[in-house]
Amino acid sequence: MDFMVFRHDAEQTAPGNGGMSGRLVLAGLVLAALLPMCHAARAQSGPLDAPPASLAPLVRLVAPSVVGIAVTEASGIAAAPPSRPAPRPAPRLGRLPQPPLSEAAGSGFIISADGMIVTNDHVIAGASQITVTLDDGTRYPAILAGADDLTDIAIIKISSSSPLVPAHWGNSSQVQVGDWVLAAGNPFALGNSFTLGIVSAEGRDIDDGPFTHFLQLDAPINPGNSGGPSFNMQGQVIGINSAIVSPSGGSVGIGFAIPSNDAAAIVAQLIAHGAIARGWLGVGVGDPPAGPDGPGAGAVITGLEPGGPADVAGLTPGEIVLTVNGKVVSGADGLTRAIAGLQPGVKVILGVSENAHIFHILVTVGRRPAQLGE
């Protein structure tokens, strides 16, 4: 409803014109009646929230929980890219030859007042020394408290004489495409920095393991931002900045964050146990070739770890795992998720196809070795 119509009528009303005056009164009554209805309609349709005049209050709220991380790595181990590129579709950043000691920079955020800090596993992998810098410039040595390479999440620990300011998890299931997001971190080791953008997409699969579908952000994320938090406008962490698409190595407005609902459970287990006990078959797997009706079913065994659970059970390369305990497997990632979700030591029944014959085999699930690649 364009309310300028009513204003236009009022401006055209001549003094002493009773007919027009009556129309004006009627128009005023109609406007008074319609205003509540229009406000209700706008509320139901989800009106645009006015952007704040300044993000300074939000930055002041969250800045004490954001940290920079410097990593020194031993001779012969290449420094991890400070903000790793997404495996698809961007090419990986090239790694230059490293001196005897190499350094990398990353980010993180405090999750408990006693000094537990969340970051990416790829930030601290292979570290011989980890240094954490708080927002006020104070530096602390840190130790590794736990890591999970499959989700690229790690916990490091610092000891402070005074309580630290922890960040708080938000609910990533409530995040919508178009929501504002404040990304924080330590780009190019410059120190804590903040960038504003929106959530560009949800559920992005960037071929970075089977366990996380990422939030895509257009807030600038650069090398050094890995492990840093992305906040909603309430100052809650809704993602961990982890990867970028970048042909040049800098931000092109496409970054990826691990959703907080995926991360929080992993973080809790790492704090409690230092590692995630994941099931393992000891197989290399691939997706079956697509047929005329679409992708093939199951996961193809492409290789076996000698002495591993699948090898001991008698599985062979070329066989296709169709089900795990009766549940249909959807591709290689589906099999990895199904087995990794089981406790080591349990027995599982695999439905296996070989030369169009289906049989079932009992396998005792092993424990996935730490830092095992796909």
Secondary structure as GFF3:
##gff-version 3
##sequence-region A 1 374
A	DSSP	alpha_helix	4	12	.	.	.	ID=ss1
A	DSSP	alpha_helix	18	45	.	.	.	ID=ss2
A	DSSP	alpha_helix	56	62	.	.	.	ID=ss3
A	DSSP	three_ten_helix	63	65	.	.	.	ID=ss4
A	DSSP	beta_strand	66	73	.	.	.	ID=ss5
A	DSSP	beta_strand	102	110	.	.	.	ID=ss6
A	DSSP	beta_strand	116	119	.	.	.	ID=ss7
A	DSSP	alpha_helix	121	124	.	.	.	ID=ss8
A	DSSP	beta_strand	127	133	.	.	.	ID=ss9
A	DSSP	beta_strand	139	148	.	.	.	ID=ss10
A	DSSP	beta_strand	153	157	.	.	.	ID=ss11
A	DSSP	three_ten_helix	172	174	.	.	.	ID=ss12
A	DSSP	beta_strand	180	185	.	.	.	ID=ss13
A	DSSP	three_ten_helix	187	189	.	.	.	ID=ss14
A	DSSP	beta_strand	193	204	.	.	.	ID=ss15
A	DSSP	beta_strand	214	217	.	.	.	ID=ss16
A	DSSP	beta_strand	229	231	.	.	.	ID=ss17
A	DSSP	beta_strand	237	244	.	.	.	ID=ss18
A	DSSP	beta_strand	255	259	.	.	.	ID=ss19
A	DSSP	alpha_helix	260	273	.	.	.	ID=ss20
A	DSSP	beta_strand	279	280	.	.	.	ID=ss21
A	DSSP	beta_strand	283	286	.	.	.	ID=ss22
A	DSSP	beta_strand	299	304	.	.	.	ID=ss23
A	DSSP	alpha_helix	309	313	.	.	.	ID=ss24
A	DSSP	beta_strand	320	324	.	.	.	ID=ss25
A	DSSP	beta_strand	327	328	.	.	.	ID=ss26
A	DSSP	alpha_helix	331	340	.	.	.	ID=ss27
A	DSSP	beta_strand	347	354	.	.	.	ID=ss28
A	DSSP	beta_strand	357	364	.	.	.	ID=ss29
A	DSSP	beta_strand	366	367	.	.	.	ID=ss30
###
